[in-house]
Amino acid sequence: MATEGARLRLVSTATEAVDEAARGSPLAAKLNPPLPTAFEIVRAEVGEKIFNAGSARLVLLRAPAGFGKTTVMLQVRHRFEEAGLPTAWLTLDRADNDVGRFLTVLAAALEPLVPGLARARGAPVGNLEELAFSVIDHVAAHPAPFALFLDDFEALQNPVALGLVNELIDQLPRGAQLIVGSRGAPELSLGRLRARGRLLEIDPAQLRFSVSETEGFLRERRGLLLESEDIVRLHRSTEGWAAALWLASVSLEHRDHPGQFIAGFTGSNAAVVDYLVEDVLARQTEDVRGFLLRSSVLAVLNASLCNLICGREDSAAMLRSLEQSHLFLIPLQPEGSGYRYHGMFAEFLRAQLLRQYPDEVPGLHRAAARWFLGQGRPVPAIEHALAAGDVRTALPLLNQHAQALLDQGRMRLLSRWLDPLLERGLLDEHPMLQVVHAWAVCFARGPLAAAPLLERLERRADPDEEVRAHRLAMKPLFMVLTDRTDEATELASALLGALPSHVSFVRGFLEIILANLAMIAGRYHEALRYADAARSRQPEHRSSFNFTLSEAAEAAVDLTQGRLRKALARLRLAVNAGTHDAGRTTNGNAMAGVLLAEALFEADQLDQAERLLAVYIPLIRHVGIPDQLILAHVVMARIAQDQGDADHALQLLAELEHLGHRDGLPRVVAGARLERVRMLVTEGRLGRARAEIDHCGDKALWARVSRSSLRANEVETLALAHARWAVQAGHAAEVVAELRAEVDAAERAQRERRAMTLRLVLAQAQYKLGERNRAMRVLAKAVCFGAAEGYVRAFLVEGPLLLVMLQELRSGPTDLLDADGGAPIAFLDRLLRAPVAPLPPPAVAGAATPSASAIDALTKKELQVLRLVAEGLSNDQIGERMFVAETTIRTHLRNINVKLDTRNRMEAVQVARRAGWLA
């Protein structure tokens, strides 16, 4: 029952006037939850967290406007009701700060759940104390659990009303919960509940859409045809803010070039501006608005800096208040010593500042620049000086720090700073800044964009020894980036020998170029020696960029020689070392990132590989490095194919081919066509595959490739594409001898990764020719190697025939696999569990009925999916019904197709109906 202390607290204030109009007004709008929209997606992860929080008396969802709090609450309420838990809903508003009205609507909400509250609602209006304790006592005495949802809780500010809610939480019966949605942290006893394990908090970080949820919303719910990289870019700019994603999707509905719109979608977009002005900024006091606008010039907010530029002394209290109000302010450390605004909110605030107080903007930036200089932080000082148009401050700082930033790989930052200065002629008297600019543009936008800058430097022919060294070192780099590796080796070697010892960055970079050229030539020991030499100067030179590239060069050797596990460790180190601003740049270094994505793909870590490539592909399309272009697009296409999205896979390959034509890179064009051949062969479309082979490039190109160990063509060559086709087309005898010779040559050259794939194709050729024992011995050797290093996708991309052979190898004697404590057998089991496209069914009328054991192979969830498909539900509708992500439904469908030997969902339903499973 309600405590005596609570009764005394309420007595003094419970006689406030009652809003008579409110008592007589209809309550349906407040007691009925909003209708779900047709476009919402299932928030499975956060919903699961709330559903399983049975010990919590209070579930608090707190986040700024538009983060989807109400949507999550509606989905959780639906799931509670499906589980048989009674629920009630109440949407609060400012009028509910009147205690009488609040008690009335609270009792009305609880009335269907708690017997006897109808009499409490009929109590005399003036006796609020009696009404309050009647409601609480009835709730406390109720024997069964329930869930009460209180939305828009930030509207409730009256201390008495909040005290009533606190008392209600304390008196809830066992298993009952309050689920509260609020824009800020409410004045409830959160600390006490947290300490007792009675509070579940869902904060903005948990409410933000993930990349996969963003994809599901845009593609499945909104029906937008978007590239994966565009989805990732939009997710990054909105930071998963649901309202911004909705506004963007509305604008995207009728656009022919969605990528262009997404690239420019910021907080200054008209729809976002209208939303934030009406729903966020208008709610604030003039003092808060002024602070928000002026502090928006800062990337990172702290009290000292905000005091300086806003001309006040209470910024620490203001920042704490904004954080508690969840005004798009994100703490950077747990202790709250630094903050940043949500990216789109910051863009919006800066646009509003420029519109309302344009004359103040330069002064705000100059003040910030002075503060950062006083703190010994040149990078933000330069940023603010340039934003203020204060070139007299910025140029000396750039001269002092640009080379160090170049060493760190801050290529995109340098390019952004120096582009406008060059256009205004402000770099004419600063040759070293021109050199830094040329390097930065080369790595940020590619050799074609940097070529005019290099020509300008050569025309200038500056006599300074260091400037000349940088200028000359760019030439072999340009040759490598434009696929002229034969010409680059001799030039780079000569330059390294003549280089002054004190030009550390250039020396290290030439050694990295030579390491990659030696690897391409198959001189692996020489490649490792150059990489070690580049790394040896790191403690002295502290060039994280050169360190990243030297690690990537050695990892490329590891991948070529089949050491996947070592390569993964080295590439993770390289990518982490090369990132200084993970949220905004990749420092012009696509090499390590794309190699890491390739290694992750081979190790079957597809989600991680896809996330990396979604970041890197938009960047490397501008830079145009051949091997990175081919690898990134081919791996992404294979991931799309694995997800059942063949159209997207083909689109990625078409884009790769276009890039090759655009930049005059025939190997890139051929790379796209080779991957199409592999896809067509695994699908059994051999006529089209043969036609594609005929367009894969001229003999001179492949003669050059055959002499090299180029990363993108380490495995995929024209000869291998033809061998794959020949095996499936019934011409295996024509390629067996050549495949054996290729395996021997790869082993002699220590190209173990290539040798493994060649063995897989050779084993299939021998199997087709009836040489089963030989085929199994060759296949077993490849399996043992793959198991030792963790190669998974190398097996799965070869198609359905290899899967049949792996099953046969696993079911036969294990003497061929007795190695490493049974690791090859465990590896085989892993491969055979992975969803792989089945062999094409024979072209006969009427498919066979599956055996009785086939139904036993389907899990309960797979059977449930199959029955829902038979009802005509789409994947996302099935996901809603089963309360899982749509991607999980696709995985179930792939597994069903493998087990039933069907090609699509409708064929699987037909097979199941014939077998009588859906009756």
N, C-alpha and C positions, 0 to 999 in steps of 0.2 A: 504493500500500500504506500501511498505518498507519505513522505516523511514530514514530521512536525516542523522541522526547520524550513522546509520548502513552503509549507503553509504560511509561516510567519513572513517569509520573504515576499510572498504574493499579496498578503493582506494589505500592505501599505500602498500598493499601486494598482490593485485589481479593480478599483472603482472608477477607472477612467471612463470617459463617455464612450458609448457604443455607437457605431455608425449605423443609424437606423436604416438608411437606404440600402446599405450592404446586406442587412439581415433579410431584406425582402427581395433581393436580386437573385436571379437564377444562378445556380452554382455549376451548371453542366460544363461550362467552358473550363472551369478550374478543376473539376473532379474527373473529367474524361481526359485521358492522355491524348496528345496529338496523334493524328493518323500517320503511320509510316509513309515515307515517300516511295515512289517507284524506283528511285535511283540509289537508295542506301545500300551499303554492302554489309555483310556480316562481320562484326568486329569480334572474331572468334577468340583471340588471345585474351583481350581484356574482359570479354564476357565470361570466359572460363574462370578467370581469376576471381571475379565477383561471385559467380555461381558456387565456387568451392570455398568461399570465405564464411563458412557457417558459424565460426566462433566470434565473428565481428558483430557488435551491436550497431555500429555506424559504418556505412560505406560512403565515403566522401569522394565525389568526382569534382575536382576543382581545376578550372582552366579558363582562359579568356573566351570571349565571344567566338562562336563559330568553330569550336573544336570538337563538336559532335557529342557533347555530354548527354543531351536528351536522346539522341539516337541510341547510344549505348544503353541508357536506362530503359528505353522501350524494348530493346532486344532482350535485356536481362529479365524484364517483367514478363515477356512472352515465354521465355524459357522457364521461369518460376511457375507460371500458370500451367505449362505443359507437364511440369513435374508434380502438379497438384497442390502447390503452395498458394494460399489466398493472397491477393495483392490489392492495394489501393493506391490512388494517384492524387496528388494535389499540386497544382501549379500556383506558386505564390506571386503576389505583386505588392506594390508599396502600400496599398490600402490595408494589407494584412498586418501592418505595424500597429493598427488599433487592436488592442488585446481582445476586446469583445468579438470583433469580426474574426480574428485569428482562431479563437476558440470555437466559434461557430463553424467555420469551414473545416477546421481540423476534425471536429466531431462528425461533420457530415461525411468527410472522407473515410473515417474509421467505422462509421455506422454499419456498412455491410459486413465488416469483419468481426466486430465486437458487439455481441448482443447487449441490449440495455442502453446503448448510447442514444437511441431515439428519445428516451425519457430525459436524458441529460440535456439534449438540445432544446427541450421544451422548458428548461428551468427559467425562472424570472430573469429578465435581461440585466437588472441592476446587480444581481448577486453573482459577479464574475468569479469570486473566490470559490463558490460552491460549484459553478460550472467547471472551473479548471480542475478541481480535485475529483469531481465526478468522472471527468474524461480520463484522468490519469489512473484513478482507482479501478475503473472498469477495464482499462488496458492491462494493468498489473494483475488483475484477477483472471484474465482470459487464459484458458488452459492450452491453447494451440498456437503454433508459430504462424507468422504472417510477415509480409514485406510492405512497408509504407514508403512510397516514392515521393519525395519533396523536390520539385524542380524550381529553378530560378530562386534559389535560397538566398542569394545575395540581396534580394529585395527586403529581407527581414532584418531590421536593424534595432528594433525596440528591445532593450535589455530584458524586459519582463517576458516578452514573447520568446526570446532566446532562452531565458531561464526555464520556461515551460518545456521547451524542446529538450533541454538538458535533463530535466526531471523525467520526461517521457522516456528518454534513452535509458536512464537508470532503472526505470520500472518495467521495461519491456519483458514480456514472458520469455522463457527459454526458447531459443530458436527464432525469435522475431528480430527483424532488422529495420533500420531506417536507411534508405538509399537516397542520398542528398546530392543534387547537382548545383554547383555554385561557381560564380566567376572568381571569388576570392576565398580566403580561409575564414570561415565563420567564427564568431565569438562563442564557440562551444568549448566544452572541457576536453579539447583534443589531446592535450598532454597526458591527462589522467587516463583517457581511453587507450592512448597509444601504449602507455606503460603497462597497462593490464592486458594488452593483446586483444582489445575490443574494437580496434579501429583498422579499417582498410582504406588507404588513401590511393586514389587514382589521380596522378598528376598530369600536367600537359605532355610530358615526355611519353607517357604510356598511351595518351589519347591521340597523339600524332599518328597519321596514317604511315604505315611502312611502305616501302617501295612496292611490295606485292599487293598491298591493299590499294595503293594508288593505281596500280595497273588494273586491278579488278574493277575499281570504280570507273575509270576512264574507258576501258575497253568493253567490259561486260555490261556495266550499268548504263553508261552514256553512249555506248556504241561507236566510239571514236576510233578511227584507224590511225594509230600513232606508232612511231618507231620506239623501240625500247629505250634508246638513248634520250629521246624527247621526253618520255615518261620520267626517266631518272632526273633529267634537267628540271622538269616542272616540280618534281618532288623536292629537289634540292632548293629551288627558289622559294617554294611555299613552306618548306620545313614541315610538310605533312599537315598543314593547317587545312581542315576540311572545307571551311567556307571559301578559302581562296581557290581550292581545287574545283569547287562547284562553279565559282564565278569564271574561272578559266575554261571549264568545260562548256559553259553556255557560249562563251565567245568563240570557242573552237568549232562549234557545230557546223558552221557554213563557211569555213576557211579552206581555201585550196592549198595553202602552204602552212600547215600547222607548226612546223618546225620554226619558221620565222617568227610567228606570233609567240611561241613559247620562249624563244631566245630573248624576247623583249618584254615578257610578262613580269612586271615588278610591282612594287607598292605604289607606283605612280599611274598604274592602269586605272582607267576611269571607273570601272565597276568596283575595284578594290577601294578606291578613294571614297566613292559614295558610301560604301558599306562602313568603312572606318569612321568617316565623318559623322554619319547618322547614328551608328550603334556603339561607338567607342569614345571619340573625342568630345562629342556633344554632352556626354555624361559627366565630364570632368570639370573641376573648378578652373577659374582663370589662372590661378597659381600653378596648378598641375599642368595645364596645357602649355604654359610658358616654359616650364621645366622640360617637358617632353620635347618641345620643338627645339629649344636651344641645345639640349644635350644630345640631340639626334646626330650632330656632326661627329660624334665620337663612336669609334668602333667598339671600344671597351669603356665602360663607365665605372669610375670609383669616386668616392666622396670628395677627395681633395681636388681632383680635376674638375668635377662638376661644380664645386664651390667657386673655382676660379672663373670658368667661362659663363656660369649663370649668375655670378655676382651675389652669392648667398652664403650662409653659414650652416644651413641645416640639410645639406644634400644627403648625408648618411640616413637621416630620418626619412627623407623623401624617398630614397631608393628602397628602404625597408617597406615603406607604405605601398609603393608601386608593386613590389614583389608580392606582398600579401594580397593585393588587389588583383594579381595576375594580369597586369596590363602589358602583356607581351614582353616582359622583362625576364631574361633567362640568367640565373646565377652561373658564373663560370667556375666557382669553387664552392665546396659544401659550406664553408663558413661565411659565404656571402660577401667576400672582400672585393669582388669584381662582378660586373654584369654586362650583358649585351641585350639589345633589342632584337626581337624576331626580325629576320631579314626584310620581309615585306613591310612590316610595321615601320622599320627604320627608313626604308625608301619613301614610304608615305609621309612620315614626319619631316624628312628633309625637303620633300616637294612642298609641303605646307609652309615650312620655314622660309623657303625661297619666295613663296608667293606672298606671305604676310610680312616678313621682315628682311627683304633682300639686302638692305644696307648693312645689316648686322653680320651677315654670313662671313665676309672676309675677316672681320675682327675676331669672330669666334675661332676661326681656323688659326689665325696668327697667335692667339692666346694659347691654344692647344699646342702649337708647334713649340712655343717658348717653354711650356711646361715639360714636354717630352725631352727637349734638349737639356733642361735642367736635371732630368732623370737619367741622362746618358742613354737615351733610346732614339737613335738616329732614324730608324725606318718610319715610325709614325710621325716623327718631326718633319721628315721630307714629305710625307703624304699630306700633312696639313699645310705645309708651306706652299706646295704646288696647288692645293685646293684654294688657298688664299690668293694665288697669283703672285706670290712673293718669290720671284726667281732669284733675287739677290741673296736670299737665305738658302734656297734649295740647291743652286748650282755648286757652291763650295761644299755642301754636304754630299752631293752626288759624286763630286771628284774624290772626296775622301773615302766614301764607302761603296761605290758602285762595283769595284773589283771584288771586294769581299762578298757582296751579294751575288755576283757572278759565280764565285767559287762555291757558294751555297746552293746554286741552281735556282735562284729566284728569277727565272727567265721571263715569266709572264708579267711579274711585277715590274721588272726593268723595262720590258717592252712597253707596258702601259705608261710608265713615267716618261720615257725618252721619245716615244713617237711624236707627241705634240711639240716637244722642244726642238726636235730636228726640223719639223715642218716650219717652225717659226724662225729657223736659222740661228737658234741659240746654242747649238753645239759646234758651230763652225770653228771656234777657238778652243775647242776641247777634244782633241783627237782621240784620247783614251776613252772618253765617253762614247764617241762614235764607234770605236772597236767593241766596247761592251754592248752597245745597241745592236750591232750586227750579229754578235753571238746570240743575244737574247731573241732577236727576231727569227734567226735560223731555227732555234729549238722550239720557239713558241708557235711560229707560223710556217716554217719550212724553208728549204733552200731557195725555192723560186721567189719567195718574198724577200729573202735576204740578199739575193744576187745583186740588185741595184746598189745596196749599201756596200757590198764588197767592191764593186766596180768604182764606187765613189772613193773608197779608201785607196784603191790602187792608183787612181788618177791623182790623188793628193800626194802619194808616195812620201809620207812623212818620214823624216830621217831618224826619228826616235827609234832606238833599237827594240824596245819592248813593243811599240806599236807595230813595227815591221814584223816581229815574230808572230804576233797574233794574226796579222793579215795573211801571212804565208800559210799558217796552220789551218786556216779556213778552207784552203783549196782542196787538200785531200779529203776533208770532211764533206765538202760538197760532192766530190766524186763518189764517196761511199753512199751518201744519201740518194744519189741519182742512179745507183746501181752500176757504177763504173769502177768496180773493185780492182780490176786488173791494173788500171792506170794509177790507182791511189797508192799501191804498195811501194813502188819505187820512189815516188815523190815524198811520202811520209818518212821513209827510212832516211833519205838524204836530208830532210829538214831536221830530223831529230839529232843527227850527227853534228849539224852546224848550229844548233840552238844554244844561246847563252844559258848558263847553268841557273841563273837567278830567276828566269821566267818560268816559275813552277807550274802555273796553271796550264800553260801551253805545252810544256814538256809532258806533264801527266796526261793531257788530252791526246797528244800524238801517240803516247804509249798505249792508250786505250784503243785508238784507231788501229794501231799495228797489232794489238792483241786480237781484235775482231778479224782483221785481214788474215792473220796467221791461222785462226780457227777456220775461216772459210777455205783456206788452202789445205786444210787437213794437218797443219803442223801444230798439234795440240800442246806439246811441251813448250814450244816457242810462245804460243798464245798465253799460257799460264805464267811464263817468265815476264812477259810485258805487263800482264795484269798485276803481278806481284810488285814490279818496279813502280807502277802508278800508285799502288797502295802504300808503298814504303815511305812515301813523303807525306802521308796524311797527318801524322802528329805535328809535323812542322808547318804544313801548309793549311791544314784544316779545311780541305775542299770536300764537302760532303757530296757535291755533284760528281766529282771525279771518283770518289769512293763508291758511289752508287753505280756508276758505269763500269768500274773495274770489277765490282762484285757481279754485276750482270754479265760481263764478258766471261768470267770464270764459270758462272752458272750455265751459260750457253754451252760451254765445253762439257759440263756435267750432263746436261740434257742429251747432247750428241752421243756421249759415251754411255748413256742409259742410267746414270745415277740420279734418279728422280727424287729420292728422299733428300739427298744432299742439296740438290738444286733448289728444292722448295725452301729449305732452311736458309740458304744463301740469298734467295730472291726476296724472302720476307724481310731479311735484314736490310737488303738494298733498298727496297721500297720505303721502309720506315726511316732509314737514314736520309733518304732524299726528299723527305716531306717536311716542310717548315710551316706550311699553312694548309693543313689537310682539308679545311673546309672550302678553300677557294682555288687552289692551284695544284698542279702536278709537276711544277718546276721544269717544264719542257722535257721531262725524261719519260718518254713512252717505252723505252727499251725494257727497263726492269719490270714495269707494270704489265706489259703485254706478255713477256716471258713468264711472269708469275701466273697470269691467267691461263696460259697454255699448260703450265705444270699442274695447276689446280684442276683443270679439266681432265688431264690424264689420270689424276688421282681420284677422279669421280667426285670432286668437291664443286659441283656445278653452280650452286648458288653463289659461292664466293667468286668464282670465275666470272659469272654473269654480272655481278655488281662491279667488279673491276673494269670489265670491258665497257659497261655502260658509261663509265667515266672517261675511259681512254679513247674510245672510238671517235667521238666528236673532235677530240684534239688531234689525233693522228691523221684524220682526213685532211686537215689543213697542212700538217707537216709533210706527209707523203713519203715516209720511209718505207721502201718496198716490203721488207720482211715483216715489219710490224703491221702494215696494212693487210697483208695476206693472212697472217696468223690471227689477228684480231677478228677479222670478218669470218674466216673459216670456222674458228672455234665458236663464235657467237651463232653462226648458222647451225652448227651441230647441236648446240644447246637448244635452239629453237626447234629443230627437228625432233630432239628427244622429248620436248614438251608437246609434241603433236602439232606444231605450227609450221607446216611445210611451206606455206605461203610466205611467212616472214623469213624463213631460211633462204628461199629463192630470191626474195627482195634484197637481202643482205649481199648475196652473191652478185646480183645485178648492179648494186651500188659499187661493189668492189671492182667489177669490170669497168664501170664508168670512170672510176678514179684512175684506173690504169690508163685508159684512153686519154683522160684529161691531162695527166702529167707525163705522157709519153713513156710509160713503163710497161713494156710488153710482158714481163714476167708476172706483173700484177694481174693483167688481163688473163694470162694463162692460168694463174692460180685460181681464179674464180671458176674457170671452165673445168679444171681438174676436179674441183670439189663437186660440181654438178655431175660429172661422170660418176663419182663415187656414190652419190645419192641415187642416181638413176639405176646403177648396177644393183645396189641393195634392194631397190624396189622392183627389180626384174624387168625394167623397161630398157631392154638391151639395144633395140634399134635406135632409140634416141641417144643412148649412151655412145654408140658407135659414131653417130653423126657429130656428137660433141667432141669426141677424141680428135676428129679430123680438123677441128678448129682450135686446137690447144696450143698453137704456136709453131714457129718454123724450126727446122733442124738445127740451125746455128745456135738458137737460143738454148735448146736442150743439150747440145754438145757442150756449151759453156757451163750449164748447170751441172752436168754430169762430172765435170772436173772439179767441182767445188762442194763445200759443205755448208750451203746456205741454209739458214735456220728454217725458213718457210718451206724449203724443198729438201730438207734432210730426209724426209720420208716420201712426201708426195711428189712424184715425177711423172712424166708422160709414160715412161716404160712401165711403171707400177700401175697406172690407170689402165693401160692396155692389157696388162696381165690379169687384173681383176675382171675386166670385161671378157677376156678370152676364157677364163675358168668357168664363168657362169654361162657363156654362150656355146659351150661344148667344144672349145678349142684348147683344152688344157694341155694336150700333148705338145702344142706348139710353143708353150712358154715354160715348161718344167725345167729344161736344161738351162735356160737363161736365168730363171729364178734361183736355181742352185748356185750358178756362178755369181749372181748378185749377192747372195747370202755370204759366200766365201769372201768376196771382195769387201763387203761391209765389215766382216769380222777382222780381216787383216788390217783395215783402216781404223779399227776400234770404234766403229759407228754402231754400237750395240742396239741403240733404239731403232735404227733402220733395219738391222738384222732381224730383230724380233718381228716387225711387221712383215718383212719379206717371208719369214717362216710361216706366218699365218696364211699368207696367200699361197705359198708353196704347198702347205699341208692340204689346203682346199683343192688344189690342182691334183695332187696325188690321190686324194679321196675320190674325186670325180673319175679318175682313171682306174679305180678299183684297187689301188695300192694302199689298202687300209692300214696295214702294220707300219709301213713307212710314214704314212700320214700321221698316225698317232704318235710315233716317236718324235717327228718334227714338231707337232703341236705340243707335246709334253715338254719339250725343251723350251718352247716359247712361254708356256704356262709357268714353269719353274722360274724363268727370268722375270716374268711379270709379277709373280708373287713376291719375289725378293725385293723388288723396288716399288711395288704398289701401283703398277700400271693397270688400269681398269678399262678406260675408254678405248685404248688401242684394240682391245678385243671386241668391244660392243659395237664399234662403228663398222666392223667388217660385214655385218649382215647376218641373215637367218641361217645360212648354211653352216657358218662357224659355230653358231649356237647348238645346232644338231650334233656337230662333231664334239663339242665340249661336253654335251650330255652323254655321248657315247664313251668318251674318255673317262668321265666320272663314274659311269656304271660298270666299267670293265676292271680288269686287274689293276692294282695300284702300284705295281713294281716300277712303272715309269715315273711315278710321282713321289717315291720314297726319298724325300729330301727335306732338310730344314725343319725336322720335327712335325711334319704334316702340314706345313704352311701352304704348299701347292694345292692340297686337297681343300683346305679352308678357303683358299683363293677361288678355286673352281666353284665351290658352293656359293660364294659371294657373287660370282659372275652369273650363275644360273638363277639367282633370285632377282637379278636386275631385269626390268621390263625391256624387252627387245622385240622389234617387229617380227611377227611370225613369217614363216615361209608362205609365199603366195599360194592360195588353195588351187587345186586343179580346176580347169575351166570346164566343168560339167554341170548339167542342169540339176538343180537340187542339191544342196549341201547335205553331207551325212549328219545323222544324229549323233551327238557326242556320247561317249561311253558313260555308264552310270557313275564311274569314279570321278568324272570331270566335275560334277557338282561338289564333291567332297574337297576338291582343290580350291574352290571359292570360299573366301572367308565370309562371315556373317555380314560384315559391312559391304563387301562386294556384291553379295546377293541383294542387300537392301538397295544399293545403287542401281543394280540391274532392274529391280522391280519399279523404282522411281523413273528410270528411263522409259520403261514400258508404259508408264502413265503419261508420257509425253513431256516430262519436265526437262528444262534446260539444265546445264551444269550448275549455273549459279543458283537456280531454284532448288536443285537437289542439295547444294551446299547449305542453303538456308534451312531446309527441312532437317538436315543432319547436324546443323550448327558447326560446320567446318568450312575451311577456305575452299574456293572454287578450284585452286590448284591441287588440293587433295583429291577432289572428285576426278580430276583428269588422271591422276596417278592410279586411282582405283580402276578407271576405265581402261587404261593401258594394261594393267595387270589382268583384267578380265579378257581382253583381246588375246593376250599371250596364252592364257590358260585354255581358252575356248577355240584358239586357232582362227579367230575372226579378224576382220580388217577395220571395223568401225562399230559404233554403238548400236546402230540399227541391226546390223548383221548378228551381233551378239544377242539381241533381243529375239530375233527370229530363231536362232539356234536354241535359246532357252525355252521358247514357246513349244518348239517341236519336241523338246525333251520333257515337256510337262512341268517345268520348274516354276512357271509363273501362274499356274492354275489356282 
